[in-house]
Amino acid sequence: MAPVLLISEFVSFVSIFVLAFGLIFELPIFMIFMAKIKILPRTFF
């Protein structure tokens, strides 16, 4: 009987999950930074 979930698949999934959520939560900080240095207007967001 083979395991349903391999450790390498689990680690890969968790890594992608953490990276995706990290990018999502960094986006507002990036948006504030872009507005502060006046690259994009606040109304753009």
mmCIF file as Biopython writes it, N, C-alpha, C and O atoms, coordinates in Angstrom:
data_model
#
loop_
_atom_site.group_PDB
_atom_site.id
_atom_site.type_symbol
_atom_site.label_atom_id
_atom_site.label_alt_id
_atom_site.label_comp_id
_atom_site.label_asym_id
_atom_site.label_entity_id
_atom_site.label_seq_id
_atom_site.pdbx_PDB_ins_code
_atom_site.Cartn_x
_atom_site.Cartn_y
_atom_site.Cartn_z
_atom_site.occupancy
_atom_site.B_iso_or_equiv
_atom_site.auth_seq_id
_atom_site.auth_asym_id
_atom_site.pdbx_PDB_model_num
ATOM 1   N N  . MET A ? 1  ? 0.835  -1.177 0.000   1.0 0.0 1  A 1 
ATOM 2   C CA . MET A ? 1  ? 0.000  0.000  0.000   1.0 0.0 1  A 1 
ATOM 3   C C  . MET A ? 1  ? 0.887  1.250  0.000   1.0 0.0 1  A 1 
ATOM 4   O O  . MET A ? 1  ? 1.748  1.407  0.866   1.0 0.0 1  A 1 
ATOM 5   N N  . ALA A ? 2  ? 0.673  2.123  -0.963  1.0 0.0 2  A 1 
ATOM 6   C CA . ALA A ? 2  ? 1.496  3.329  -1.098  1.0 0.0 2  A 1 
ATOM 7   C C  . ALA A ? 2  ? 0.891  4.474  -0.277  1.0 0.0 2  A 1 
ATOM 8   O O  . ALA A ? 2  ? -0.327 4.563  -0.121  1.0 0.0 2  A 1 
ATOM 9   N N  . PRO A ? 3  ? 1.755  5.342  0.242   1.0 0.0 3  A 1 
ATOM 10  C CA . PRO A ? 3  ? 1.237  6.494  0.981   1.0 0.0 3  A 1 
ATOM 11  C C  . PRO A ? 3  ? 0.482  7.440  0.041   1.0 0.0 3  A 1 
ATOM 12  O O  . PRO A ? 3  ? 0.843  7.602  -1.125  1.0 0.0 3  A 1 
ATOM 13  N N  . VAL A ? 4  ? -0.549 8.043  0.567   1.0 0.0 4  A 1 
ATOM 14  C CA . VAL A ? 4  ? -1.374 8.943  -0.243  1.0 0.0 4  A 1 
ATOM 15  C C  . VAL A ? 4  ? -0.627 10.248 -0.508  1.0 0.0 4  A 1 
ATOM 16  O O  . VAL A ? 4  ? -0.718 10.801 -1.605  1.0 0.0 4  A 1 
ATOM 17  N N  . LEU A ? 5  ? 0.098  10.737 0.473   1.0 0.0 5  A 1 
ATOM 18  C CA . LEU A ? 5  ? 0.785  12.015 0.359   1.0 0.0 5  A 1 
ATOM 19  C C  . LEU A ? 5  ? 2.253  11.822 0.718   1.0 0.0 5  A 1 
ATOM 20  O O  . LEU A ? 5  ? 2.581  11.402 1.828   1.0 0.0 5  A 1 
ATOM 21  N N  . LEU A ? 6  ? 3.119  12.127 -0.215  1.0 0.0 6  A 1 
ATOM 22  C CA . LEU A ? 6  ? 4.549  12.023 0.038   1.0 0.0 6  A 1 
ATOM 23  C C  . LEU A ? 6  ? 5.039  13.262 0.779   1.0 0.0 6  A 1 
ATOM 24  O O  . LEU A ? 6  ? 4.450  14.337 0.667   1.0 0.0 6  A 1 
ATOM 25  N N  . ILE A ? 7  ? 6.116  13.102 1.532   1.0 0.0 7  A 1 
ATOM 26  C CA . ILE A ? 7  ? 6.685  14.227 2.277   1.0 0.0 7  A 1 
ATOM 27  C C  . ILE A ? 7  ? 7.122  15.331 1.322   1.0 0.0 7  A 1 
ATOM 28  O O  . ILE A ? 7  ? 6.904  16.509 1.608   1.0 0.0 7  A 1 
ATOM 29  N N  . SER A ? 8  ? 7.727  14.979 0.207   1.0 0.0 8  A 1 
ATOM 30  C CA . SER A ? 8  ? 8.198  15.992 -0.747  1.0 0.0 8  A 1 
ATOM 31  C C  . SER A ? 8  ? 7.035  16.788 -1.334  1.0 0.0 8  A 1 
ATOM 32  O O  . SER A ? 8  ? 7.152  17.996 -1.541  1.0 0.0 8  A 1 
ATOM 33  N N  . GLU A ? 9  ? 5.924  16.125 -1.600  1.0 0.0 9  A 1 
ATOM 34  C CA . GLU A ? 9  ? 4.740  16.829 -2.105  1.0 0.0 9  A 1 
ATOM 35  C C  . GLU A ? 9  ? 4.176  17.769 -1.044  1.0 0.0 9  A 1 
ATOM 36  O O  . GLU A ? 9  ? 3.757  18.885 -1.351  1.0 0.0 9  A 1 
ATOM 37  N N  . PHE A ? 10 ? 4.167  17.312 0.197   1.0 0.0 10 A 1 
ATOM 38  C CA . PHE A ? 10 ? 3.663  18.137 1.292   1.0 0.0 10 A 1 
ATOM 39  C C  . PHE A ? 10 ? 4.533  19.371 1.479   1.0 0.0 10 A 1 
ATOM 40  O O  . PHE A ? 10 ? 4.017  20.479 1.622   1.0 0.0 10 A 1 
ATOM 41  N N  . VAL A ? 11 ? 5.846  19.187 1.479   1.0 0.0 11 A 1 
ATOM 42  C CA . VAL A ? 11 ? 6.768  20.313 1.647   1.0 0.0 11 A 1 
ATOM 43  C C  . VAL A ? 11 ? 6.616  21.291 0.488   1.0 0.0 11 A 1 
ATOM 44  O O  . VAL A ? 11 ? 6.631  22.504 0.699   1.0 0.0 11 A 1 
ATOM 45  N N  . SER A ? 12 ? 6.472  20.789 -0.716  1.0 0.0 12 A 1 
ATOM 46  C CA . SER A ? 12 ? 6.275  21.645 -1.881  1.0 0.0 12 A 1 
ATOM 47  C C  . SER A ? 12 ? 4.984  22.451 -1.751  1.0 0.0 12 A 1 
ATOM 48  O O  . SER A ? 12 ? 4.974  23.656 -2.002  1.0 0.0 12 A 1 
ATOM 49  N N  . PHE A ? 13 ? 3.902  21.791 -1.360  1.0 0.0 13 A 1 
ATOM 50  C CA . PHE A ? 13 ? 2.618  22.472 -1.191  1.0 0.0 13 A 1 
ATOM 51  C C  . PHE A ? 13 ? 2.706  23.556 -0.127  1.0 0.0 13 A 1 
ATOM 52  O O  . PHE A ? 13 ? 2.246  24.678 -0.345  1.0 0.0 13 A 1 
ATOM 53  N N  . VAL A ? 14 ? 3.289  23.234 1.017   1.0 0.0 14 A 1 
ATOM 54  C CA . VAL A ? 14 ? 3.388  24.201 2.111   1.0 0.0 14 A 1 
ATOM 55  C C  . VAL A ? 14 ? 4.264  25.378 1.700   1.0 0.0 14 A 1 
ATOM 56  O O  . VAL A ? 14 ? 3.955  26.520 2.040   1.0 0.0 14 A 1 
ATOM 57  N N  . SER A ? 15 ? 5.341  25.124 0.982   1.0 0.0 15 A 1 
ATOM 58  C CA . SER A ? 15 ? 6.219  26.205 0.527   1.0 0.0 15 A 1 
ATOM 59  C C  . SER A ? 15 ? 5.480  27.166 -0.394  1.0 0.0 15 A 1 
ATOM 60  O O  . SER A ? 15 ? 5.576  28.382 -0.231  1.0 0.0 15 A 1 
ATOM 61  N N  . ILE A ? 16 ? 4.754  26.634 -1.346  1.0 0.0 16 A 1 
ATOM 62  C CA . ILE A ? 16 ? 3.992  27.477 -2.274  1.0 0.0 16 A 1 
ATOM 63  C C  . ILE A ? 16 ? 2.906  28.241 -1.521  1.0 0.0 16 A 1 
ATOM 64  O O  . ILE A ? 16 ? 2.679  29.421 -1.787  1.0 0.0 16 A 1 
ATOM 65  N N  . PHE A ? 17 ? 2.244  27.580 -0.592  1.0 0.0 17 A 1 
ATOM 66  C CA . PHE A ? 17 ? 1.187  28.202 0.209   1.0 0.0 17 A 1 
ATOM 67  C C  . PHE A ? 17 ? 1.741  29.378 1.010   1.0 0.0 17 A 1 
ATOM 68  O O  . PHE A ? 17 ? 1.139  30.452 1.034   1.0 0.0 17 A 1 
ATOM 69  N N  . VAL A ? 18 ? 2.882  29.179 1.663   1.0 0.0 18 A 1 
ATOM 70  C CA . VAL A ? 18 ? 3.495  30.236 2.473   1.0 0.0 18 A 1 
ATOM 71  C C  . VAL A ? 18 ? 3.941  31.395 1.590   1.0 0.0 18 A 1 
ATOM 72  O O  . VAL A ? 18 ? 3.727  32.553 1.947   1.0 0.0 18 A 1 
ATOM 73  N N  . LEU A ? 19 ? 4.552  31.110 0.456   1.0 0.0 19 A 1 
ATOM 74  C CA . LEU A ? 19 ? 4.970  32.174 -0.459  1.0 0.0 19 A 1 
ATOM 75  C C  . LEU A ? 19 ? 3.778  32.974 -0.970  1.0 0.0 19 A 1 
ATOM 76  O O  . LEU A ? 19 ? 3.834  34.202 -1.026  1.0 0.0 19 A 1 
ATOM 77  N N  . ALA A ? 20 ? 2.716  32.299 -1.339  1.0 0.0 20 A 1 
ATOM 78  C CA . ALA A ? 20 ? 1.529  32.982 -1.854  1.0 0.0 20 A 1 
ATOM 79  C C  . ALA A ? 20 ? 0.931  33.907 -0.792  1.0 0.0 20 A 1 
ATOM 80  O O  . ALA A ? 20 ? 0.617  35.061 -1.084  1.0 0.0 20 A 1 
ATOM 81  N N  . PHE A ? 21 ? 0.773  33.413 0.426   1.0 0.0 21 A 1 
ATOM 82  C CA . PHE A ? 21 ? 0.208  34.253 1.474   1.0 0.0 21 A 1 
ATOM 83  C C  . PHE A ? 21 ? 1.160  35.381 1.852   1.0 0.0 21 A 1 
ATOM 84  O O  . PHE A ? 21 ? 0.713  36.478 2.188   1.0 0.0 21 A 1 
ATOM 85  N N  . GLY A ? 22 ? 2.452  35.130 1.804   1.0 0.0 22 A 1 
ATOM 86  C CA . GLY A ? 22 ? 3.423  36.190 2.063   1.0 0.0 22 A 1 
ATOM 87  C C  . GLY A ? 22 ? 3.295  37.313 1.056   1.0 0.0 22 A 1 
ATOM 88  O O  . GLY A ? 22 ? 3.314  38.486 1.429   1.0 0.0 22 A 1 
ATOM 89  N N  . LEU A ? 23 ? 3.165  36.972 -0.208  1.0 0.0 23 A 1 
ATOM 90  C CA . LEU A ? 23 ? 3.000  37.994 -1.244  1.0 0.0 23 A 1 
ATOM 91  C C  . LEU A ? 23 ? 1.694  38.757 -1.070  1.0 0.0 23 A 1 
ATOM 92  O O  . LEU A ? 23 ? 1.658  39.976 -1.239  1.0 0.0 23 A 1 
ATOM 93  N N  . ILE A ? 24 ? 0.636  38.054 -0.736  1.0 0.0 24 A 1 
ATOM 94  C CA . ILE A ? 24 ? -0.665 38.710 -0.554  1.0 0.0 24 A 1 
ATOM 95  C C  . ILE A ? 24 ? -0.609 39.717 0.594   1.0 0.0 24 A 1 
ATOM 96  O O  . ILE A ? 24 ? -1.158 40.813 0.480   1.0 0.0 24 A 1 
ATOM 97  N N  . PHE A ? 25 ? 0.045  39.359 1.689   1.0 0.0 25 A 1 
ATOM 98  C CA . PHE A ? 25 ? 0.086  40.261 2.829   1.0 0.0 25 A 1 
ATOM 99  C C  . PHE A ? 25 ? 1.133  41.357 2.674   1.0 0.0 25 A 1 
ATOM 100 O O  . PHE A ? 25 ? 1.072  42.353 3.395   1.0 0.0 25 A 1 
ATOM 101 N N  . GLU A ? 26 ? 2.086  41.212 1.765   1.0 0.0 26 A 1 
ATOM 102 C CA . GLU A ? 26 ? 3.058  42.264 1.490   1.0 0.0 26 A 1 
ATOM 103 C C  . GLU A ? 26 ? 2.520  43.292 0.501   1.0 0.0 26 A 1 
ATOM 104 O O  . GLU A ? 26 ? 3.036  44.407 0.426   1.0 0.0 26 A 1 
ATOM 105 N N  . LEU A ? 27 ? 1.504  42.933 -0.245  1.0 0.0 27 A 1 
ATOM 106 C CA . LEU A ? 27 ? 0.972  43.825 -1.274  1.0 0.0 27 A 1 
ATOM 107 C C  . LEU A ? 27 ? 0.530  45.182 -0.727  1.0 0.0 27 A 1 
ATOM 108 O O  . LEU A ? 27 ? 0.876  46.190 -1.343  1.0 0.0 27 A 1 
ATOM 109 N N  . PRO A ? 28 ? -0.205 45.286 0.380   1.0 0.0 28 A 1 
ATOM 110 C CA . PRO A ? 28 ? -0.574 46.616 0.886   1.0 0.0 28 A 1 
ATOM 111 C C  . PRO A ? 28 ? 0.634  47.470 1.257   1.0 0.0 28 A 1 
ATOM 112 O O  . PRO A ? 28 ? 0.614  48.685 1.057   1.0 0.0 28 A 1 
ATOM 113 N N  . ILE A ? 29 ? 1.676  46.858 1.790   1.0 0.0 29 A 1 
ATOM 114 C CA . ILE A ? 29 ? 2.890  47.605 2.129   1.0 0.0 29 A 1 
ATOM 115 C C  . ILE A ? 29 ? 3.535  48.144 0.859   1.0 0.0 29 A 1 
ATOM 116 O O  . ILE A ? 29 ? 3.984  49.290 0.827   1.0 0.0 29 A 1 
ATOM 117 N N  . PHE A ? 30 ? 3.583  47.328 -0.179  1.0 0.0 30 A 1 
ATOM 118 C CA . PHE A ? 30 ? 4.129  47.760 -1.463  1.0 0.0 30 A 1 
ATOM 119 C C  . PHE A ? 30 ? 3.294  48.901 -2.040  1.0 0.0 30 A 1 
ATOM 120 O O  . PHE A ? 30 ? 3.846  49.854 -2.591  1.0 0.0 30 A 1 
ATOM 121 N N  . MET A ? 31 ? 1.974  48.814 -1.919  1.0 0.0 31 A 1 
ATOM 122 C CA . MET A ? 31 ? 1.093  49.856 -2.440  1.0 0.0 31 A 1 
ATOM 123 C C  . MET A ? 31 ? 1.318  51.177 -1.705  1.0 0.0 31 A 1 
ATOM 124 O O  . MET A ? 31 ? 1.356  52.234 -2.335  1.0 0.0 31 A 1 
ATOM 125 N N  . ILE A ? 32 ? 1.466  51.131 -0.392  1.0 0.0 32 A 1 
ATOM 126 C CA . ILE A ? 32 ? 1.730  52.342 0.390   1.0 0.0 32 A 1 
ATOM 127 C C  . ILE A ? 32 ? 3.069  52.941 -0.016  1.0 0.0 32 A 1 
ATOM 128 O O  . ILE A ? 32 ? 3.186  54.158 -0.167  1.0 0.0 32 A 1 
ATOM 129 N N  . PHE A ? 33 ? 4.071  52.103 -0.191  1.0 0.0 33 A 1 
ATOM 130 C CA . PHE A ? 33 ? 5.394  52.568 -0.610  1.0 0.0 33 A 1 
ATOM 131 C C  . PHE A ? 33 ? 5.326  53.265 -1.965  1.0 0.0 33 A 1 
ATOM 132 O O  . PHE A ? 33 ? 5.915  54.331 -2.143  1.0 0.0 33 A 1 
ATOM 133 N N  . MET A ? 34 ? 4.615  52.675 -2.917  1.0 0.0 34 A 1 
ATOM 134 C CA . MET A ? 34 ? 4.492  53.272 -4.255  1.0 0.0 34 A 1 
ATOM 135 C C  . MET A ? 34 ? 3.770  54.621 -4.187  1.0 0.0 34 A 1 
ATOM 136 O O  . MET A ? 34 ? 4.113  55.542 -4.929  1.0 0.0 34 A 1 
ATOM 137 N N  . ALA A ? 35 ? 2.782  54.745 -3.313  1.0 0.0 35 A 1 
ATOM 138 C CA . ALA A ? 35 ? 2.066  56.009 -3.164  1.0 0.0 35 A 1 
ATOM 139 C C  . ALA A ? 35 ? 2.940  57.052 -2.467  1.0 0.0 35 A 1 
ATOM 140 O O  . ALA A ? 35 ? 2.886  58.233 -2.811  1.0 0.0 35 A 1 
ATOM 141 N N  . LYS A ? 36 ? 3.742  56.624 -1.491  1.0 0.0 36 A 1 
ATOM 142 C CA . LYS A ? 36 ? 4.604  57.564 -0.761  1.0 0.0 36 A 1 
ATOM 143 C C  . LYS A ? 36 ? 5.664  58.187 -1.659  1.0 0.0 36 A 1 
ATOM 144 O O  . LYS A ? 36 ? 5.932  59.385 -1.567  1.0 0.0 36 A 1 
ATOM 145 N N  . ILE A ? 37 ? 6.265  57.383 -2.524  1.0 0.0 37 A 1 
ATOM 146 C CA . ILE A ? 37 ? 7.308  57.930 -3.398  1.0 0.0 37 A 1 
ATOM 147 C C  . ILE A ? 37 ? 6.722  58.478 -4.697  1.0 0.0 37 A 1 
ATOM 148 O O  . ILE A ? 37 ? 7.452  58.811 -5.630  1.0 0.0 37 A 1 
ATOM 149 N N  . LYS A ? 38 ? 5.404  58.565 -4.741  1.0 0.0 38 A 1 
ATOM 150 C CA . LYS A ? 38 ? 4.645  59.205 -5.816  1.0 0.0 38 A 1 
ATOM 151 C C  . LYS A ? 38 ? 4.873  58.585 -7.188  1.0 0.0 38 A 1 
ATOM 152 O O  . LYS A ? 38 ? 4.887  59.286 -8.200  1.0 0.0 38 A 1 
ATOM 153 N N  . ILE A ? 39 ? 5.050  57.289 -7.216  1.0 0.0 39 A 1 
ATOM 154 C CA . ILE A ? 39 ? 5.106  56.587 -8.501  1.0 0.0 39 A 1 
ATOM 155 C C  . ILE A ? 39 ? 3.689  56.360 -8.999  1.0 0.0 39 A 1 
ATOM 156 O O  . ILE A ? 39 ? 3.402  56.511 -10.186 1.0 0.0 39 A 1 
ATOM 157 N N  . LEU A ? 40 ? 2.806  55.994 -8.077  1.0 0.0 40 A 1 
ATOM 158 C CA . LEU A ? 40 ? 1.396  55.808 -8.421  1.0 0.0 40 A 1 
ATOM 159 C C  . LEU A ? 40 ? 0.553  56.671 -7.485  1.0 0.0 40 A 1 
ATOM 160 O O  . LEU A ? 40 ? 0.848  56.757 -6.293  1.0 0.0 40 A 1 
ATOM 161 N N  . PRO A ? 41 ? -0.498 57.314 -8.013  1.0 0.0 41 A 1 
ATOM 162 C CA . PRO A ? 41 ? -1.354 58.120 -7.130  1.0 0.0 41 A 1 
ATOM 163 C C  . PRO A ? 41 ? -2.195 57.234 -6.211  1.0 0.0 41 A 1 
ATOM 164 O O  . PRO A ? 41 ? -2.463 56.075 -6.526  1.0 0.0 41 A 1 
ATOM 165 N N  . ARG A ? 42 ? -2.602 57.788 -5.083  1.0 0.0 42 A 1 
ATOM 166 C CA . ARG A ? 42 ? -3.430 57.027 -4.138  1.0 0.0 42 A 1 
ATOM 167 C C  . ARG A ? 42 ? -4.757 56.618 -4.757  1.0 0.0 42 A 1 
ATOM 168 O O  . ARG A ? 42 ? -5.320 55.586 -4.391  1.0 0.0 42 A 1 
ATOM 169 N N  . THR A ? 43 ? -5.259 57.412 -5.687  1.0 0.0 43 A 1 
ATOM 170 C CA . THR A ? 43 ? -6.540 57.083 -6.321  1.0 0.0 43 A 1 
ATOM 171 C C  . THR A ? 43 ? -6.423 55.864 -7.225  1.0 0.0 43 A 1 
ATOM 172 O O  . THR A ? 43 ? -7.436 55.264 -7.581  1.0 0.0 43 A 1 
ATOM 173 N N  . PHE A ? 44 ? -5.218 55.493 -7.598  1.0 0.0 44 A 1 
ATOM 174 C CA . PHE A ? 44 ? -4.999 54.305 -8.429  1.0 0.0 44 A 1 
ATOM 175 C C  . PHE A ? 44 ? -5.424 53.040 -7.693  1.0 0.0 44 A 1 
ATOM 176 O O  . PHE A ? 44 ? -5.883 52.078 -8.310  1.0 0.0 44 A 1 
ATOM 177 N N  . PHE A ? 45 ? -5.270 53.048 -6.374  1.0 0.0 45 A 1 
ATOM 178 C CA . PHE A ? 45 ? -5.605 51.877 -5.571  1.0 0.0 45 A 1 
ATOM 179 C C  . PHE A ? 45 ? -7.029 51.965 -5.096  1.0 0.0 45 A 1 
ATOM 180 O O  . PHE A ? 45 ? -7.504 51.067 -4.400  1.0 0.0 45 A 1 
#
